[in-house]
Amino acid sequence: MKKGSTVLIALSRVGRPAESSGPGEDGAGKVDLPSPPTISGSEKARSRTGGRSPGTLQHRWLLFLGDALLIILANLLSSWIRRGLVSSTLNVDGLAMAMALIVYPPMFYVFDLYNLERTFRSWEAAFRSGLTVVSGGIISVVVFYLLPQGAYGRGVLAIQMGLTWLFLSGWRWVYGALFQTSAIGKNPTLILGAGRCGKAIYDLLRLPFSPYEVRGFLDDDRSKQGIARSAPVLGPVDQLRNIAAKVGATTAILAIPRDRSPELVRTIFDARFQGINVREMADVYEELTGRIPIRYVAEQWFFAVEGLSLRHKAYVQKIKRLIDAGFSSLLLLLTAPLFGITALAVRLDSRGPIFCRQERVGKDRKPFTIYKFRSLREHAETGGARWAAQWDPRVTRVGQWLRLTHMDELPQIWNVFNGDMSLVGPRPETPESVSMHEETVPYYAVKHSVRPGITGWAQVNRHYDAFVEDAMRNLESDLYYVKNMSLTLDLKVVLRTIGVVFLADGARRVRRELKTGWVRG
């Protein structure tokens, strides 16, 4: 079998999504797919905070440059306050300034302070900034201890940490006031197609921080024209050039994923030649959310997207395997004492085995056994696994702590060492879950084209997979990871995982979003 054919085989295992019934519809009626995402729960939080900034790259650079300038200012002022000489900073404290510039920005990323979905004008942002500064200070102390020639006065370091926290917290408050509630730089946009696909991208684009300002829809269905859904249907798609000129739109988003007629293709070409920026809905959705909208893409899209053909990423997978083997070996050695302490705690807390073994589906759909520290009472799943209430009485006292800190996942380092898993990748599911999701979630089998991971893009961006809708959202993130898989993306996931584990974001997110619902046992 040729390399790169895994995704094609995976596509053949799943049912086709809805076929289009016309140029203005995405044909949702032929297959029972979930409804378009509504703005609720975590999406309401995105609406308040401005959503995942698209144009996020420019705004994140703005945040980073502001951080760098303020870190330099904090170092200069701390030297002046302590010694009375700003000029001494470069001579005496130059290493400390360089260390601060190297340490603090990555720590801000770890604690999710470059995530433009967050509200920066809040006590939580100030708290996370404080954790960043404290963590950076500890790292600096360790470095200065190992490099005595770069010694840094304790008084200067304390002042510098305090000023850094004050400046960076204030900078985020100012940024939030200026940008997270404004509509600066929005591109006037038309959406081509007022069906479910068009309405889904409209719900995303109307968030306050979106860089697009929707002026209206275009659709060939005359029954829809003139009907306002916050944005009106202005006319048929073949009038794109005229309507764009009339409303001043410079961008058009194509939300007709299937059955594109030759007339539609010619309209798109003509518009592009006239300077209108026509973008695919899937590309915009991916850019803004870090997910791929599997509800609203046709199978042809999977064949056309180069990132989902793993042939050219074979070297990435080989390098990932070398890193996994080396890093997991080191982790097994370093965490051996922690393994022993945790195993003893599990054994003393309740009767039963120390480890639990569960079957999971791995790369190329091959089953394997995953290992975890036991967090449930003995015989808790007699009669089969079941869904558990938020505060599950089956969970032991030690198990609650293990789940909160994700320590129950620690034995999976062995799965990484023996090649069943990777450090970063889609989370592995049980055979029962896979069978169920493959019946209800389009393209679910595509995630099995890479090794599953201990942590992944979906885990640092979403809560645990609790419902079919969440399975859909998590798969969107998993496909984004498969499409954009790289060592750089793996590094981002690892850094974010540190913050998620340290602040128990996953557990708090489950409690916040599923207060009256269920979480997996």
C-alpha positions in Angstrom: 0.0 0.0 0.0 1.3 3.4 -0.9 2.0 5.9 1.8 -0.5 8.7 2.1 -3.4 6.4 1.2 -4.6 6.1 4.8 -6.9 9.0 4.6 -8.5 7.8 1.4 -9.2 4.4 3.0 -10.6 6.1 6.1 -13.0 8.2 3.9 -14.3 5.0 2.4 -15.3 3.7 5.8 -17.7 6.4 6.6 -21.0 7.5 5.1 -21.2 10.5 2.8 -22.3 13.8 4.2 -25.3 15.6 2.8 -25.3 16.2 -0.9 -26.4 19.6 -2.1 -29.9 20.1 -3.4 -29.1 23.3 -5.2 -26.7 26.2 -5.5 -28.2 28.1 -2.6 -28.5 25.1 -0.2 -26.0 22.7 1.4 -28.4 19.9 1.1 -28.8 19.1 4.8 -32.0 17.1 4.3 -30.6 13.8 2.9 -28.4 12.8 5.9 -29.3 13.4 9.5 -26.5 15.6 10.5 -26.4 17.8 13.6 -27.9 21.3 13.4 -25.6 24.3 12.8 -23.7 25.3 15.9 -25.6 27.8 18.1 -24.0 30.5 20.1 -24.3 29.0 23.5 -22.1 27.8 26.4 -18.5 28.3 25.5 -19.5 30.0 22.3 -21.3 32.7 24.3 -18.0 33.3 26.1 -16.4 33.7 22.7 -19.1 36.2 21.7 -18.3 38.2 24.9 -14.6 38.0 24.5 -14.5 38.5 20.8 -14.1 35.0 19.6 -10.8 33.5 18.3 -9.4 36.5 16.6 -8.9 35.8 13.4 -6.4 38.2 12.2 -5.1 36.8 15.3 -1.6 36.7 14.0 -1.3 40.5 13.8 -3.0 41.0 17.2 -0.8 38.4 18.9 2.3 40.1 17.5 0.9 43.3 18.9 0.5 41.7 22.3 4.0 40.2 22.1 5.7 43.4 21.0 4.0 45.3 23.8 5.1 42.6 26.3 8.7 42.8 25.1 8.8 46.6 25.4 7.3 46.5 28.9 9.6 43.8 30.1 12.6 46.0 29.0 11.0 49.0 30.7 10.5 46.9 33.9 14.1 45.9 33.9 15.4 49.5 33.4 13.1 50.8 36.1 14.0 48.1 38.6 17.7 48.9 38.1 17.0 52.6 38.5 15.0 52.1 41.7 17.6 49.8 43.3 20.8 51.4 42.1 19.8 54.9 40.8 21.4 54.2 37.5 19.6 53.0 34.4 22.8 52.7 32.4 24.0 49.9 34.7 21.3 47.6 33.5 23.0 46.8 30.2 26.4 46.3 31.9 25.4 44.6 35.2 21.9 43.2 34.5 22.1 42.6 30.8 21.8 38.8 31.3 18.7 39.3 33.5 17.0 41.4 30.9 17.8 38.8 28.2 16.5 36.1 30.5 13.2 37.9 31.1 12.7 38.4 27.4 13.3 34.7 26.8 11.3 33.3 29.7 8.2 35.5 30.1 6.6 35.3 26.5 6.7 31.5 26.4 5.2 31.4 29.9 2.4 33.7 28.8 1.7 31.2 26.1 1.7 28.4 28.6 -0.9 30.2 30.8 -3.0 31.0 27.7 -2.5 34.7 27.8 -2.0 35.0 24.0 -5.4 33.4 23.6 -7.6 36.2 22.2 -10.8 34.4 23.3 -10.1 35.4 26.9 -11.4 38.5 28.4 -8.2 40.4 29.4 -10.1 42.9 31.7 -10.6 40.4 34.5 -9.1 39.2 37.7 -8.3 35.9 36.0 -6.1 37.5 33.5 -4.2 39.3 36.3 -4.0 36.0 38.2 -2.6 34.2 35.2 -0.1 37.1 34.7 1.0 36.7 38.3 1.6 32.9 37.8 3.6 33.8 34.7 5.8 36.2 36.5 6.3 33.9 39.5 7.1 30.9 37.2 9.5 33.1 35.2 11.2 34.4 38.4 11.7 30.8 39.6 13.3 29.8 36.2 15.5 32.9 36.4 16.7 32.1 39.9 17.6 28.5 38.8 19.5 29.9 35.8 21.4 32.4 37.9 22.2 29.7 40.4 23.7 27.5 37.7 25.5 30.5 36.1 27.0 32.5 39.0 28.7 34.9 36.6 25.3 36.2 35.7 24.2 36.8 39.3 21.3 39.1 39.7 20.5 41.0 42.9 17.6 39.7 44.8 16.2 43.2 45.4 16.4 44.1 41.7 14.8 40.7 40.8 11.9 41.3 43.2 11.2 44.8 41.9 11.5 43.6 38.3 9.0 40.8 38.9 6.5 43.2 40.6 6.8 45.8 37.8 6.6 43.2 35.1 3.3 41.8 36.6 1.9 45.4 37.0 2.9 46.4 33.4 1.8 43.2 31.6 -1.5 43.0 33.5 -2.2 46.7 32.7 -1.2 46.2 29.1 -3.7 43.4 28.7 -6.4 45.5 30.3 -5.7 48.3 27.9 -5.6 45.9 25.0 -8.9 44.4 26.0 -10.5 47.9 26.3 -9.1 49.0 22.9 -9.5 45.9 20.7 -11.8 43.3 22.3 -14.8 45.5 22.1 -14.1 47.3 18.9 -14.8 46.7 15.2 -11.6 48.2 13.9 -10.4 46.9 10.6 -13.4 44.7 9.7 -13.6 43.6 6.1 -17.1 44.2 4.5 -18.1 40.8 3.4 -20.8 38.9 1.5 -21.7 35.3 2.2 -22.5 33.2 -0.9 -25.3 30.7 0.1 -27.9 31.3 2.8 -28.3 27.6 3.6 -27.1 25.9 6.8 -23.5 26.3 5.8 -23.9 30.0 5.2 -25.8 30.5 8.4 -23.1 28.6 10.3 -20.3 30.8 9.1 -22.5 33.9 9.7 -22.9 32.9 13.3 -19.1 32.8 13.6 -18.4 36.0 11.7 -20.9 38.1 13.7 -18.8 37.8 16.8 -17.4 41.2 17.9 -13.8 40.3 17.3 -14.3 38.8 13.9 -12.3 40.7 11.2 -15.3 40.4 8.9 -18.4 42.6 8.7 -21.2 40.7 7.0 -23.2 43.0 4.7 -25.6 40.3 3.5 -26.1 36.9 1.8 -26.4 36.0 -1.9 -28.6 33.0 -2.8 -30.4 31.8 -5.9 -33.4 30.7 -3.9 -35.9 33.5 -4.6 -38.0 32.6 -1.5 -35.0 33.6 0.7 -34.2 36.9 -1.0 -35.0 39.9 1.1 -35.5 37.8 4.3 -33.3 39.4 7.0 -31.5 37.1 9.4 -29.7 40.0 10.9 -28.1 40.2 7.5 -30.5 40.2 4.5 -30.4 38.1 1.3 -29.5 40.7 -1.2 -29.9 38.8 -4.5 -28.7 35.8 -6.6 -25.1 34.7 -6.6 -24.6 35.7 -10.3 -25.0 39.3 -9.2 -22.0 39.1 -6.9 -19.9 41.8 -8.7 -22.8 44.3 -8.9 -24.0 43.8 -5.3 -20.5 43.9 -3.9 -19.9 47.2 -5.6 -23.2 48.5 -4.3 -22.7 47.5 -0.6 -18.9 48.1 -0.7 -17.9 44.5 0.0 -14.3 43.5 -0.7 -14.6 39.9 0.4 -17.0 37.0 -0.4 -17.1 33.7 1.5 -18.3 30.7 -0.5 -20.6 28.7 1.6 -21.9 26.4 -1.1 -19.8 23.3 -0.4 -21.4 20.9 -2.9 -22.9 20.7 -6.4 -21.2 23.9 -7.7 -22.6 24.6 -11.1 -20.4 25.9 -14.0 -22.2 29.2 -13.8 -21.2 29.5 -10.1 -17.6 28.7 -11.0 -17.6 31.4 -13.7 -19.1 33.9 -11.3 -16.3 33.2 -8.8 -13.6 33.6 -11.4 -15.0 36.8 -12.7 -15.3 38.2 -9.2 -11.7 37.3 -8.4 -10.4 38.9 -11.6 -12.3 42.1 -10.5 -10.4 42.2 -7.2 -13.0 40.6 -4.9 -11.3 38.2 -2.4 -13.4 35.0 -2.6 -12.6 32.6 0.2 -13.8 29.1 1.0 -16.0 28.8 4.1 -13.9 25.9 5.4 -10.7 28.0 5.2 -12.3 30.9 7.1 -13.8 28.6 9.7 -10.4 26.8 10.1 -8.6 30.1 10.5 -11.0 31.5 13.1 -11.6 28.4 15.2 -8.6 26.1 14.8 -11.1 23.4 13.6 -12.3 22.0 10.3 -16.0 22.2 9.7 -16.7 18.6 8.8 -20.5 19.3 8.5 -19.9 21.6 5.7 -17.2 20.1 3.5 -17.6 17.7 0.6 -15.5 14.7 0.1 -13.8 16.4 -2.8 -12.3 18.9 -0.3 -10.5 16.1 1.5 -8.9 15.0 -1.7 -7.9 18.5 -2.7 -6.3 19.5 0.7 -2.7 18.6 0.6 -2.3 18.6 4.4 -4.6 15.5 4.7 -2.3 13.5 2.4 0.3 12.2 4.8 2.8 11.2 2.1 4.7 14.5 2.4 4.6 14.3 6.2 6.2 10.9 6.5 9.4 12.6 7.7 7.4 14.4 10.4 5.9 11.2 11.7 9.4 9.5 11.7 10.9 12.5 13.7 7.9 12.4 16.0 8.5 8.7 16.7 12.1 9.3 17.5 11.2 12.2 19.8 8.4 10.0 21.4 10.8 7.1 22.1 13.6 9.3 23.5 11.3 11.6 25.6 9.2 8.7 26.9 12.3 6.9 28.0 13.5 9.9 29.9 10.1 10.5 31.4 9.9 6.9 32.6 13.2 7.3 34.4 12.4 10.7 35.9 8.9 9.8 37.0 9.7 6.5 38.5 9.5 7.8 42.1 6.2 9.5 41.3 4.9 6.2 39.9 5.8 4.5 43.1 4.2 7.2 45.3 1.0 7.3 43.2 0.8 3.5 43.1 1.1 3.3 46.9 -1.6 6.0 47.3 -4.0 4.1 45.0 -3.4 0.8 46.9 -3.9 2.3 50.4 -7.0 4.4 49.4 -9.2 1.5 48.2 -9.2 -2.1 47.3 -8.5 -3.2 43.8 -5.7 -3.2 41.2 -3.3 -0.2 40.9 -3.7 0.1 37.2 -6.8 -0.3 35.0 -6.5 -1.6 31.4 -8.8 -0.5 28.7 -9.0 -1.3 25.0 -8.6 1.6 22.6 -8.4 2.1 18.9 -5.1 3.4 17.5 -3.4 4.2 14.2 -4.9 2.5 11.2 -7.8 1.4 13.5 -5.6 -1.2 15.3 -6.7 -2.0 18.8 -4.3 -1.7 21.7 -4.4 -1.7 25.5 -4.1 1.6 27.3 -2.9 1.9 31.0 -4.2 4.3 33.7 -4.0 4.6 37.4 -7.2 3.3 38.8 -9.5 6.1 39.9 -12.8 4.2 40.4 -13.7 1.9 43.2 -13.3 -1.8 42.7 -16.0 -3.4 40.5 -17.4 0.1 39.7 -18.0 -0.8 36.1 -19.6 -4.2 36.7 -22.1 -4.6 33.9 -20.1 -2.3 31.6 -18.9 1.2 31.4 -21.6 3.9 31.9 -21.9 7.7 32.1 -21.2 9.2 35.5 -22.7 12.1 37.3 -20.5 15.2 37.7 -19.5 14.2 41.3 -19.4 10.5 40.8 -19.6 8.4 44.0 -17.6 5.7 42.2 -14.5 7.8 42.1 -12.1 7.3 45.1 -10.6 10.1 47.1 -7.2 9.6 45.5 -9.0 9.2 42.1 -10.5 12.7 42.4 -7.1 14.1 42.8 -5.7 12.0 40.0 -8.4 13.1 37.6 -8.1 16.8 38.6 -4.3 16.8 37.9 -4.5 14.3 35.0 -2.1 12.1 36.9 -4.2 9.0 36.1 -2.9 9.4 32.5 0.8 9.0 33.6 1.1 5.3 32.8 0.3 6.1 29.2 4.0 7.1 28.9 4.5 3.4 28.5 2.1 3.3 25.6 4.2 6.1 24.0 7.4 4.2 24.6 6.1 1.0 22.9 4.8 2.9 19.9 1.0 2.5 20.4 0.7 6.2 21.2 2.4 9.5 20.7 2.9 12.4 23.1 0.7 14.6 20.9 -2.2 13.4 18.8 -5.9 12.8 18.8 -7.2 11.1 22.0 -7.8 7.4 21.6 -11.4 6.1 22.0 -12.9 2.8 22.9 -14.0 0.5 20.1 -17.6 1.0 21.2 -17.3 4.8 21.0 -15.6 4.6 17.6 -18.3 2.4 16.2 -21.0 4.8 17.5 -19.3 7.9 16.3 -18.5 6.5 12.8 -22.3 6.0 12.4 -23.1 9.6 13.4 -20.1 11.8 12.8 -18.9 12.2 9.2 -15.2 11.4 8.4 -14.6 10.2 12.0 -12.3 7.4 10.8 -9.8 10.0 9.4 -8.4 10.7 12.9 -7.0 7.1 12.9 -4.5 8.0 10.2 -2.1 9.2 12.9 -1.1 7.8 16.2 -3.3 8.8 19.1 -1.7 11.0 21.8 -1.6 11.6 25.5 -2.6 15.2 24.8 -3.8 16.9 21.6 -5.1 20.0 19.9 -8.7 19.1 20.9 -7.8 18.6 24.5 -6.1 22.0 25.0 -9.0 23.8 23.2 -12.1 21.9 24.2 -13.5 20.0 27.1 -13.9 16.2 27.4 -15.9 14.4 24.7 -19.3 14.2 26.5 -21.9 14.2 23.7 -22.1 13.6 20.0 -21.9 17.3 19.4 -18.7 17.4 21.4 -17.5 14.4 19.4 -18.1 16.5 16.3 -16.3 19.5 17.7 -13.3 17.4 18.9 -13.1 15.7 15.5 -13.0 19.1 13.9 -10.0 19.9 16.1 -8.4 16.5 15.4 -8.7 16.9 11.7 -7.1 20.4 12.0 -4.2 18.7 13.8 -3.9 16.0 11.1 -4.0 18.6 8.3 -1.5 20.9 10.0 0.6 18.3 11.8 4.1 19.7 12.5 6.7 19.7 15.2 5.9 23.4 15.8 2.2 22.6 16.4 3.2 19.7 18.7 5.3 22.2 20.7 2.3 24.6 21.0 0.1 21.7 22.3 2.7 20.7 24.8 3.1 24.2 26.1 -0.6 24.7 26.4 -1.0 21.3 28.1 1.3 22.5 30.9 -1.0 25.5 31.6 -4.1 23.3 31.3 -2.7 20.8 33.8 -1.3 23.4 36.1 -4.5 25.4 36.3 -6.8 22.3 36.0 -8.5 24.0 33.1 -10.1 20.8 31.8 -11.8 20.0 35.0 -13.0 23.5 35.6 -14.3 23.7 32.1 -16.3 20.5 32.5 -17.8 21.8 35.8 -18.6 25.2 34.2 -20.2 23.9 31.0 -21.9 20.8 32.3 -23.2 21.9 35.7 -26.3 19.9 35.3 -25.1 17.4 32.8 -22.8 14.5 32.7 -19.1 13.8 32.3 -17.5 10.6 31.4 -16.7 8.1 34.2 
